[in-house]
Every structure is written in C-alpha cells, then in structure tokens.
Amino acid sequence: MKFQPSGDVFSLGALLYEIAMGETPQLGKANLIASTGRDARLCQIIMKCLETDPSKRFQRARQVRDELRKLTRTGIWPFKNKNAIAPVELSVLPKTLYPPSCTFCEYCGLADPSSHAGYCKKCRVPLRVGRVAIGPENQEKEFFLYSDETIIGSSANCHFSLKDIKDKDGVSPQHLRIFRRKTGLWAEAVVKDADNTLVNRRKIVGPVELLDGDTIEIGTTSIKFTLKDAC
C-alpha cells in the first residue's frame, strides 16, 4: 500500500493523545478522550487525526498546526469567563481594511457583507480575508477573494481575470472556483475533465481546502494564495 501523508497525521495524533491521556490510543477508540473533560476543541483535533478512514483525517500537517494555533488565539478577549464583564461594543472595535464582502470568521464561519467590523461579533477574533496574486513580488497583481465565491479565468467577466497574462495556455474562460465552506476557503476546477489545475504541484478537480502559503497553478500561470487578518 502506498504511504500517504495522512499516515504521519495519524502518528502525530497518537502522540497528542499520549500527551493528553498518558496512554497509547486504541485503534477506533480515540473518542474516549471526549469524555475526559479536556478542551472540546483539542479533543476534536486529536480525534480527527486518529480517524480510521484516512480520507477523514487532516490531509496535511499544516492543517493540524493551524487548528492548534486557534486554541491560543484569544483576540482582544483575555478573560476565561466571558460573563466577567460586559463585552466591548462592536462600534469601538477595529474596522476591516478590506471589502466586507471578502471577510469571514475562521472559527464560526460568520460572513457579513453589510458590516465593516474587522472582528467577529460572536468569537471576538479578527476576521480573515483570502488573497491571490500573480507576478513578481514588486509588480504582482493581487485580488482579495469574496467570502462566498470567486471565479478565476481568462474571461474579462471573471471576478479575477487573467486576460492580461502573457501566456494564456491552458486557462479556460472560467477555470477555477474558490468558495467558502464553513470556516475555510476551498478550490475546485470549473471544468471537471481538465487536468491542468494544481495546488502545491498536485492535480486537483476539487474541492480541496486552501491553506496560507499554497501555490495554485493554472496551465503555466502560478498564483500565490495567502490568508491574513482583516484589520
């Protein structure tokens, strides 16, 4: 059987389980950790790493890292007891530096195109915005992705049009769809039988979740994807 990166994810999950529980996990019984009173978010991460079906695990170690980082991001709310004092009024929180239609919460999935707040009103953490760019760093062409759906292709009618690139080989009029699914941004090829769409040099039809720093290749065109705080 060909080894997959999900095997390393399973090993990482087993290590986290041993740290949390003091014992080696039994295959198929990782959910025992959920009844120990530990942080439910941490338990969910560990259980997903230890899924017996490899396709249901995190597919990249970076995904585990990013989920663990979320456990320590408290935004501007430093109190363990959220009822200790009245929440800060949203009107005094930082505003988004980007179009409100591009921002979303990576914790709960909130996306409110009518609000200019840079923080999630529920989770009290900075909203996030996805960005794609092509070209050399000092001359790159950039675009901030809509939180619901962005179409990339060679047509001038696309949200992010590649009509001005020098080499259009392999770029369909509507080539790539990037959309929000719950708390993340995902990509899929619009033309399902095409085989010239890659994420980190792996061919995709989709959908596949995009992570900060991913490289998307459409034909001979390379696009950089990043995630950043909206304020």
N, C-alpha and C positions, 0 to 999 in steps of 0.2 A: 504494500500500500504506500502510495506517495505521501511523504511527510508534508503537512500543511502548517502555516503559521499558527493556526488555532491550537496546535499541539503545545506550542510554547505558552499560549494563553492559558491553557489548562494547567500547565505546570506552575505558572505564576499564581493562578487561583488556588492551587493546592498549598502553595507557600503562604499566601494570605490567610487561608483557612487555619493552617497550623499556628500562625502567629496569634490569631484571634481566639482559637479554641484550645490550643495546646495539644492537639492530636491530629493524626492524619485523616483526611476526609475519606469516607467510603463512597465508592462509585455509585452515583444515582441517589445519594442521601445527603447532598450538600444543603438541602433545605432545612436540615436540623439547626443550622446556625440562626435561622429566622426566629426561633423561639427562645433565644438566649438573652433577649433584652438589649442587644447591641444596636448601634445606629442602623436603622432600617435601610438607609441608602447604601451603607457599606455592605450589608448583607446581600442586597440585590446585585451589587457589583461582583461579589465573590461567587454567588450562585450562578450568575451568567457566565463567568469564567469556567465554571465546573459543569456546564451543561453536557450531558452525554452525547447530544447531537452536535457535532462540530459547527454546523451551519447556524446554530442558535447562539454560539459564543460570540464574544468580541472577535473581530477578524484581524485586528491589528493591536499590537501592544500600546500604541499611542492612544487608542481609544480608552484603554484601561487607565492610562496615565491621566488623560483629560477628565475622566469621570472622578478619579480620586482627588484631583485638584479642586473640583467643585465642592468637595466636602469642607475645604478650608477657606473658600471664598464667602465672606460674610457681607460684602458690600459696605454700606455705612451703618449697618445694624449690628453693633457689637454685643448686644445683650442676649444671653441664653434664654431668658424669659421674655417673649415678645410682648407680654402684657405688663412688663415692669413700668413702662412709661408710655404715654400716647405716641403713636407713630408720627414721624415727621410729615408735615403736609407736603403733598406731591408738588405743589406750586413752587416750593423752595429748592427742589432737587435739580441737579444739572439737566440741561436740555440736550437733546440729541444733536450731534454735529452733522447728521446725515438725514436724508429724506425719511420721514416717519414710516413711509411705505416699505422701507428696507430693513427696519429693525425688528428684532424678536428676542424673546427670553429663552436662553438655553436650558433653563430649569423647568419651566411650566409650559413653554411654547407660546406665551402671550405675544400677539402682534396686533397693534392698534394704529392704523394709518392716520387716525384723527388726532393722535396725541404727539406732542413734541417733547415729552419727558424722556430722558435718557436712561431712566431706571424703571424696572418692573414694579408696578404698584403692589403686586402680590408678594414677590420674593425679595424685594428690596436689594436687587443686584443690578449692575449695569446691563442694559440691553446690548445685543450683539448685532453686527452687520457683516454680511459677506461681501467680499471684493474679488474681482477678477481683473487681471492686467496682462497685456502683451507688450513685447518690445523691450529694449534695453532699459535699465533702471532709471537713467536720467532722461529718457524720452518715451517712457511707457504710456500706453493708452489704457486708462482704467475705467471700471464701471462698478457701481455698487448694486448688488443683486436685490431684486424685490423679494420680500419675505414670503410671498405666496408662490410666484412662478416667474422665471426669467428664461427667455428663448434666445439662444446664441446661434448665429449662422451667417451666411454670406448675403442674405437679403437685407435691403435697407429697412424693411418693415420689422426686423427682429428688435428685441429690446437692446441687445448688444450686438451691433452689426460689425462683421469682419470684412465688409465690402472693400475697404481701403488697403487691406494687406497685399503685399507684393505677390505672394504665391497662394492662390485660392484653391489649389489642387486638393480634392477630397473634401471640401467644405460644402455641405448642402445648404440650400436657401434657409431651411430651418433644421439645424444639425443637432444641437444639444439642449436639453431641458433641465434646468436646475430649479428645484422646488423645495419647499419646507415640508417636512414630515415630522409632526410632533415637535421635538426640540432641536432638530438638526436640519441641515441643508443636504439634499440628495441630488444626484445627477443620473440622467439616463439618455441614451441616444434616441432621437426622434424617429430616425429611420432604423427600424429594428434589424433589418438584414445587413446593415453596414458593419464593417469590421475595422474601421479606421478611427475609432474613438478610444482613447486610452486614458486611464488615470494611474499615475505613477508607473507608466510603461506596461500596464496590464489592460488588455482589451476589455471593454465593457459594452453591454447592451443596456443594462441597468435594471433597477436602480441601485446605486452604490452611494454610501454616505461619504460626504466630503469632509476632510479634516484640514485644519490650519496647516499651510505649507504644501498641500497637494499640488501636483502638476497635471494639467489636463492637456492632452494632445488631440487636436482635430486635424486630420490629414498631416500636413507638415507644419502646422501652426501650434506653438506651445503657449499655454495660458497658465498663469500663476493664480492660485486661489488662496485667499487669506481670510481669517476671521479676526475682528477687532471690536473693542468696546465702542458703543455708540456715543459716548460722552467723555 
